[in-house]
Amino acid sequence: MTEAALTRARWRKSSRSNSAPATCVELAALPSAVAVRDSKDPEGPKLLLSPVAWANLASAIKTGQFDA
């Protein structure tokens, strides 16, 4: 994945994140990956996940597998 592809990415964050902007992540769907970044540091590092890895992570989050 090139930095140019990330520069052109359309980043979005959940509508539920408005109540706690300090804890937001943003996502960008790319042709072969899903990019994740910290909304407080948009120029900082990005995490790239395959679509399958993203689907698995999102499912685990939704089912509470990471809840303390």
Residue pairs with C-beta under 8 A, 6 or more apart in sequence:
1 30
1 32
1 33
1 35
1 48
5 30
5 31
6 28
6 30
6 35
6 46
9 28
9 30
9 35
10 28
10 29
11 26
11 27
11 28
11 35
11 37
11 42
12 26
12 27
12 28
13 24
13 25
13 26
13 27
13 39
14 24
17 23
17 24
17 39
21 39
22 40
24 38
24 39
24 40
25 36
25 37
25 38
25 39
26 36
26 37
26 38
26 39
26 42
27 34
27 35
27 36
28 34
28 35
28 37
30 48
32 50
32 51
33 48
33 49
33 50
33 51
34 48
34 49
34 50
34 51
34 54
35 46
35 47
35 48
35 49
36 46
36 47
36 48
36 49
37 44
37 45
37 46
37 47
38 44
49 57
60 66
